[in-house]
Amino acid sequence: MLKNHSNRTLCEKVILDMEQKPIVARFILEIFGAPKEHIIKALRDHMNKVKEDYDVHYEKYAEPIPKETLFTQFVEIEVAFKDAQQLLDFCFDNMPSSIEIIKPDALSIPVKELEDVLNDFSAKIHHTDAMITNLSAQKQVLDRNTVNIFHNFIKYACATKPHTIADLSKLLGIDSNDLTQFVEHLVKKGIIKKEGTTYTTHG
């Protein structure tokens, strides 16, 4: 009986040790922007904040790479987490472009803990969706206001004297090819009128 009790105690200790082992994962965090010096500093500043909240084992920075008018840089890091919830929090906070679980090989998560993880995941998804919806609504308002200002500016310019597309292009700093379609739309709406190659108002 003593031997069996000893074996059970040993097994319980092994299971407890296994449960206490951290989850270790490797990630790639990327940043885009310009100028190059800015993204280098921004990525290192971000990593300093990450290291305040998480157990970062190592970090390896790649050189910034030009991408059209911007630069991109990434850092490869290895982080240890106490549980799956902390791992999920890290992924939401940092949006890694690559995730690799190094250890353990398998995870055994109690149902209650899984429920907590899934509920937190769902809450964050809903929060993100609400933020996107709100930003989209704000963008629509800003777009409408910008278009109205744009309309009024063209109308005012054409009221002072007739303008060609080239004239309006210089005033607005917009390519004449992009501007033509917009100005023609104003003609169709009756906001301005076209006389030959110039645009003016009805007044």
C-alpha positions as CSV (number, residue, x, y, z in Angstrom):
1,M,0.0,0.0,0.0
2,L,2.8,2.4,0.9
3,K,4.5,1.6,-2.4
4,N,1.3,2.3,-4.4
5,H,0.7,5.6,-2.5
6,S,4.3,6.5,-3.3
7,N,3.8,5.8,-6.9
8,R,0.6,7.9,-7.0
9,T,2.4,10.8,-5.3
10,L,5.2,10.5,-7.9
11,C,2.7,10.5,-10.8
12,E,0.8,13.5,-9.4
13,K,4.1,15.3,-9.1
14,V,5.0,14.5,-12.7
15,I,1.6,15.7,-13.9
16,L,1.9,18.8,-11.9
17,D,5.3,19.5,-13.3
18,M,4.0,19.0,-16.8
19,E,1.1,21.4,-16.2
20,Q,3.5,24.0,-14.9
21,K,5.8,23.9,-17.9
22,P,5.4,27.1,-19.9
23,I,4.3,27.3,-23.5
24,V,7.2,28.4,-25.6
25,A,6.5,29.9,-29.1
26,R,8.4,31.6,-31.8
27,F,6.9,34.7,-33.6
28,I,7.7,37.1,-36.4
29,L,6.5,40.7,-35.8
30,E,6.5,43.1,-38.8
31,I,6.3,46.8,-39.2
32,F,5.7,49.0,-42.3
33,G,6.4,52.7,-42.7
34,A,8.7,55.5,-43.5
35,P,11.3,56.8,-43.2
36,K,13.6,53.9,-42.4
37,E,14.9,55.4,-39.2
38,H,11.4,55.7,-37.9
39,I,10.4,52.0,-38.3
40,I,13.7,50.9,-36.8
41,K,13.0,53.0,-33.7
42,A,9.3,52.1,-33.6
43,L,9.9,48.3,-33.7
44,R,12.5,48.5,-31.0
45,D,10.3,50.7,-28.8
46,H,7.5,48.2,-29.3
47,M,9.7,45.3,-28.3
48,N,10.7,47.1,-25.2
49,K,7.0,47.2,-24.2
50,V,6.6,43.5,-25.1
51,K,9.5,42.6,-22.8
52,E,7.8,44.5,-20.0
53,D,4.7,42.2,-20.2
54,Y,6.1,38.9,-21.5
55,D,9.0,36.5,-20.9
56,V,11.0,37.1,-24.1
57,H,13.9,34.6,-24.5
58,Y,15.5,36.2,-27.5
59,E,15.0,38.7,-30.3
60,K,16.6,38.9,-33.7
61,Y,16.1,41.9,-36.0
62,A,16.2,41.8,-39.8
63,E,17.5,44.7,-41.8
64,P,14.8,47.1,-43.1
65,I,13.8,46.3,-46.7
66,P,12.5,49.0,-49.1
67,K,9.0,48.3,-50.5
68,E,7.9,50.8,-53.1
69,T,7.8,54.1,-51.1
70,L,7.8,52.4,-47.7
71,F,10.1,50.2,-45.7
72,T,9.4,46.9,-43.9
73,Q,11.3,45.3,-41.0
74,F,10.6,42.3,-38.9
75,V,11.9,40.8,-35.7
76,E,12.0,37.1,-34.8
77,I,11.3,36.5,-31.1
78,E,10.9,33.5,-28.8
79,V,8.5,33.9,-25.8
80,A,7.4,31.8,-22.9
81,F,3.8,31.9,-21.7
82,K,2.4,30.6,-18.4
83,D,-0.8,29.4,-20.1
84,A,-2.9,29.5,-23.3
85,Q,-4.8,32.6,-22.2
86,Q,-1.5,34.6,-22.1
87,L,-0.5,33.2,-25.5
88,L,-3.9,34.4,-26.9
89,D,-3.5,37.8,-25.3
90,F,0.0,38.2,-26.9
91,C,-1.4,37.3,-30.3
92,F,-4.2,39.9,-30.1
93,D,-1.9,42.6,-28.7
94,N,0.9,42.1,-31.3
95,M,-0.7,40.5,-34.4
96,P,2.3,38.3,-35.4
97,S,2.7,37.4,-39.0
98,S,4.0,33.9,-38.1
99,I,3.5,31.7,-35.1
100,E,5.4,28.5,-34.2
101,I,4.7,26.5,-31.0
102,I,8.1,25.1,-29.9
103,K,6.9,23.3,-26.8
104,P,5.2,21.4,-25.4
105,D,4.3,18.9,-28.1
106,A,0.7,18.7,-26.9
107,L,-1.5,20.6,-24.5
108,S,-4.2,19.3,-22.2
109,I,-6.6,22.2,-21.3
110,P,-9.4,21.8,-18.8
111,V,-12.9,22.6,-20.2
112,K,-13.3,25.6,-17.9
113,E,-10.0,27.1,-19.0
114,L,-10.9,26.5,-22.7
115,E,-14.2,28.2,-22.1
116,D,-12.4,31.2,-20.7
117,V,-10.0,31.4,-23.6
118,L,-12.9,31.1,-26.2
119,N,-15.0,33.7,-24.4
120,D,-12.1,36.1,-24.2
121,F,-11.4,35.4,-27.9
122,S,-15.0,36.1,-28.8
123,A,-15.1,39.3,-26.7
124,K,-12.0,40.7,-28.4
125,I,-13.4,39.8,-31.9
126,H,-16.6,41.7,-31.1
127,H,-14.6,44.7,-29.8
128,T,-12.4,44.7,-32.9
129,D,-15.5,44.5,-35.1
130,A,-17.2,47.4,-33.3
131,M,-14.1,49.5,-33.7
132,I,-13.9,48.8,-37.4
133,T,-17.6,49.6,-37.8
134,N,-17.1,52.9,-35.9
135,L,-14.1,53.8,-38.0
136,S,-15.9,53.0,-41.2
137,A,-18.8,55.2,-40.2
138,Q,-16.4,58.0,-39.3
139,K,-14.6,57.6,-42.7
140,Q,-17.8,57.8,-44.6
141,V,-18.6,61.1,-42.8
142,L,-15.1,62.5,-43.5
143,D,-15.3,61.3,-47.2
144,R,-18.7,63.1,-47.6
145,N,-17.3,66.3,-46.0
146,T,-14.1,66.1,-48.2
147,V,-16.2,65.7,-51.3
148,N,-18.4,68.7,-50.4
149,I,-15.3,70.9,-49.8
150,F,-13.9,69.6,-53.1
151,H,-17.2,70.5,-54.9
152,N,-17.3,74.0,-53.3
153,F,-13.6,74.7,-54.2
154,I,-14.1,73.8,-57.9
155,K,-17.4,75.7,-58.1
156,Y,-15.7,78.8,-56.5
157,A,-12.7,78.5,-58.8
158,C,-14.9,78.3,-61.9
159,A,-17.1,81.2,-60.7
160,T,-14.1,83.5,-60.7
161,K,-13.2,82.7,-64.3
162,P,-13.3,79.7,-66.7
163,H,-10.8,77.0,-66.0
164,T,-9.5,74.1,-68.1
165,I,-8.7,70.7,-66.6
166,A,-5.0,71.7,-66.6
167,D,-5.8,74.9,-64.6
168,L,-7.9,73.0,-62.0
169,S,-5.2,70.3,-61.8
170,K,-2.6,73.0,-60.9
171,L,-4.9,74.5,-58.3
172,L,-5.8,71.3,-56.6
173,G,-2.6,69.4,-57.1
174,I,-4.5,66.4,-58.6
175,D,-3.5,64.6,-61.8
176,S,-5.6,65.9,-64.7
177,N,-6.6,62.3,-65.7
178,D,-8.0,61.6,-62.2
179,L,-9.7,65.0,-62.1
180,T,-11.5,64.9,-65.4
181,Q,-13.9,62.2,-64.4
182,F,-14.7,64.0,-61.2
183,V,-15.3,67.4,-62.9
184,E,-17.4,65.7,-65.6
185,H,-19.5,64.3,-62.8
186,L,-20.1,67.8,-61.5
187,V,-21.2,68.9,-65.0
188,K,-23.8,66.1,-65.1
189,K,-25.1,67.1,-61.7
190,G,-25.4,70.7,-62.9
191,I,-23.0,72.1,-60.4
192,I,-20.8,73.6,-63.1
193,K,-21.0,73.7,-66.9
194,K,-18.6,73.0,-69.7
195,E,-18.0,75.4,-72.5
196,G,-15.5,74.0,-75.1
197,T,-12.5,72.9,-73.1
198,T,-13.2,75.2,-70.1
199,Y,-15.5,74.9,-67.1
200,T,-17.5,77.7,-65.5
201,T,-20.6,78.2,-63.3
202,H,-24.1,78.8,-64.5
203,G,-24.2,82.2,-62.8
